[in-house]
Amino acid sequence: MDDTFREAAAKLGSALGYAFSDPEAVRRALTHRSASGANNERLEFLGDSVLNLAVADLLFSRHPDATEGELTRARASLVRREALAAIAREADVGACLVLGAGERRSGGRDRDSILANAMEALFGAMYLDGGYGAVRRAVERVFAERLARAAPGATAKDPKTRLQELLQSRGLDLPRYRVVASDGSAHRPTFVVECDAGIGDPARGEGSSRRQAEQRAAEQALAEIGEK
């Protein structure tokens, strides 16, 4: 394992609050299929289930009066792709990813789907390395503020509404959305939207419709400007 990757993996472990005993497990968890046949897809499969269990466990213990439906919706909001990608960015997972040349050139290090899958794979590797307790503690650590906000039974507002209300509460202008790219066939289109909230660089979101891309860009803007 080269020194650069070892240093990045150590920094990532610090962000997750877990020291892997097997550094190669970290490399496997961060290896995209574009780079190698020995990639993170199996760990992603395992990590998805372990992560859902840990989040469900934490919500169940914190909200004894919540109904099944309320707990289910709260869990879904925490483990959705955009939320996992935001957590991956906070932990600087993108810097550690092992990608094929094509994915590197096309911005794979900052693609929501790749980042979210890598986070799931890391939790899968953590489960194999340290057991369920290690995963639960790491999830409690990195999801701390999001778990505190995920109150079952609360009326859910979409990201665009939350962003608008947040900016208004600070006396700022409304966010502006702009389609910066569109691709794919008529049956499977892809849109990339920029959200300029007037604070820092514009956030980006990708989706199969303009509305979905706007919501994802708003979610990213919220994560970057303070709704954490």
C-alpha positions in Angstrom: 0.0 0.0 0.0 1.6 3.3 -1.0 2.2 6.0 1.6 -0.2 8.5 0.0 -3.1 6.1 0.3 -2.1 5.0 3.8 -2.1 8.6 5.0 -5.5 9.2 3.3 -6.9 6.0 4.9 -5.7 7.0 8.3 -7.3 10.4 8.0 -10.6 8.7 6.9 -10.4 6.3 9.8 -10.1 9.3 12.2 -13.1 11.0 10.6 -15.1 7.8 11.1 -13.8 7.2 14.6 -12.5 3.7 13.8 -9.0 2.3 13.1 -9.1 -0.5 10.7 -6.8 -3.4 11.6 -6.7 -4.4 7.9 -5.7 -1.4 5.7 -6.3 -3.5 2.6 -10.0 -3.8 3.6 -10.1 0.0 3.3 -8.6 -0.1 -0.2 -11.2 -2.7 -1.3 -14.0 -0.6 0.1 -12.8 2.4 -1.8 -12.1 0.7 -5.1 -14.7 1.4 -7.8 -15.5 -1.2 -10.4 -14.0 1.0 -13.1 -10.6 0.4 -11.5 -10.6 -3.3 -10.8 -12.5 -6.6 -10.8 -11.7 -6.7 -7.1 -13.9 -3.8 -6.3 -16.3 -2.7 -3.5 -19.6 -4.0 -4.8 -19.8 -7.0 -2.4 -18.9 -4.8 0.6 -21.4 -2.2 -0.6 -24.1 -5.0 -0.5 -23.1 -5.9 3.1 -22.7 -2.4 4.3 -26.1 -1.3 3.0 -27.8 -3.9 5.3 -25.5 -3.2 8.3 -26.0 0.6 8.0 -29.8 0.2 7.8 -29.7 -1.9 10.9 -27.5 0.5 12.9 -29.7 3.5 11.9 -32.9 1.6 12.7 -31.3 0.5 16.1 -30.4 4.1 17.0 -33.8 5.5 16.0 -35.6 2.8 17.8 -33.8 3.4 21.1 -34.0 7.2 20.8 -37.7 7.4 20.0 -39.7 4.9 22.0 -43.0 6.4 21.1 -42.5 6.6 17.4 -44.7 4.4 15.1 -43.3 1.9 12.6 -44.1 4.2 9.7 -42.4 7.2 11.4 -39.3 5.2 12.1 -39.2 3.9 8.5 -39.5 7.4 7.1 -36.8 8.8 9.4 -34.4 5.9 8.5 -35.0 6.5 4.8 -34.1 10.2 5.1 -30.8 9.3 6.8 -29.6 6.5 4.5 -30.7 8.0 1.1 -27.9 8.5 -1.5 -27.7 12.3 -1.1 -27.2 12.0 2.7 -24.5 9.4 2.4 -22.7 11.4 -0.3 -22.8 14.5 2.0 -21.3 12.4 4.8 -18.7 11.1 2.4 -17.7 14.6 1.4 -17.4 15.6 5.1 -15.0 12.7 5.6 -13.1 13.5 2.4 -13.8 10.0 1.0 -13.4 11.3 -2.5 -9.7 11.8 -2.0 -9.2 8.2 -1.1 -11.3 6.6 -4.0 -9.5 4.2 -6.4 -11.1 4.9 -9.8 -10.5 4.0 -13.4 -9.1 6.6 -15.7 -12.4 7.4 -17.2 -14.2 8.0 -13.9 -11.3 10.2 -12.7 -11.6 12.3 -15.8 -15.4 12.6 -15.6 -15.4 13.8 -12.0 -16.2 10.4 -10.3 -14.6 11.6 -7.0 -17.5 13.9 -6.4 -20.3 11.9 -7.9 -23.1 11.2 -5.4 -23.6 7.6 -6.4 -20.0 6.6 -6.2 -19.5 8.4 -2.8 -22.6 6.9 -1.3 -21.7 3.4 -2.5 -18.2 3.8 -1.0 -19.7 4.8 2.4 -21.8 1.7 2.4 -18.8 -0.4 1.5 -16.8 1.2 4.3 -19.4 0.2 6.8 -19.4 -3.3 5.3 -15.6 -3.5 5.7 -15.9 -2.1 9.2 -18.4 -4.8 10.1 -16.1 -7.5 8.9 -13.1 -5.9 10.7 -14.7 -5.0 14.0 -18.2 -6.3 14.2 -21.6 -4.7 14.6 -20.7 -2.7 17.7 -18.0 -0.8 15.7 -20.4 0.1 13.0 -23.0 1.3 15.4 -20.6 3.5 17.2 -19.2 4.9 13.9 -22.8 5.6 12.6 -23.7 7.3 15.9 -20.6 9.5 15.5 -20.9 10.5 11.8 -24.7 10.8 11.8 -24.9 12.6 15.1 -26.4 15.8 14.0 -28.6 14.2 11.4 -29.9 11.7 13.9 -30.7 14.7 16.2 -32.7 16.3 13.4 -34.5 13.1 12.3 -37.4 13.4 14.7 -40.1 10.8 13.7 -43.5 12.3 13.3 -42.2 15.7 12.3 -43.6 17.1 9.0 -41.0 16.5 6.3 -40.2 19.4 4.1 -38.4 19.0 0.8 -34.8 20.4 0.5 -35.8 23.3 -1.7 -38.4 24.5 0.9 -35.9 24.1 3.7 -33.2 26.0 1.8 -35.6 28.8 1.0 -36.7 29.1 4.6 -33.1 29.0 5.9 -32.0 31.8 3.5 -35.0 33.9 4.4 -34.4 33.4 8.1 -30.9 34.9 7.5 -32.2 37.8 5.4 -30.7 36.5 2.2 -32.0 36.3 -1.4 -33.8 33.2 -2.6 -31.7 30.5 -4.2 -31.3 30.4 -8.0 -31.3 27.2 -10.0 -29.7 26.6 -13.4 -29.5 23.5 -15.6 -25.8 23.1 -16.5 -25.9 19.8 -18.3 -28.4 17.2 -19.7 -27.7 13.9 -21.2 -29.2 10.5 -21.9 -32.2 9.3 -24.0 -35.7 10.6 -23.8 -36.6 7.5 -21.7 -33.6 7.8 -19.3 -32.6 11.5 -19.2 -30.0 12.9 -16.7 -30.0 16.5 -15.6 -27.3 18.4 -13.6 -28.5 21.5 -11.9 -26.5 24.2 -10.0 -28.0 25.9 -7.0 -26.6 29.3 -6.2 -27.6 30.2 -2.6 -25.4 33.2 -2.5 -23.0 31.6 0.0 -19.9 30.0 -1.3 -19.7 28.2 -4.6 -22.9 26.9 -6.2 -23.9 23.4 -5.2 -24.7 20.7 -7.8 -27.3 18.0 -8.0 -28.0 15.2 -10.5 -31.3 13.5 -11.3 -33.6 11.9 -13.8 -35.7 15.1 -13.9 -35.0 18.8 -13.5 -37.1 18.8 -10.3 -35.1 15.9 -8.8 -31.8 17.5 -9.7 -32.9 20.8 -8.1 -33.9 19.0 -4.9 -30.5 17.3 -4.8 -28.7 20.5 -5.4 -30.7 22.2 -2.7 -29.8 19.3 -0.3 -26.1 19.7 -1.1 -26.4 23.5 -0.6 -28.0 22.9 2.9 -25.2 20.6 3.9 -22.5 23.2 2.7 -24.0 26.3 4.3 -25.0 25.2 7.7 -28.1 23.0 8.0 -26.0 20.2 9.6 
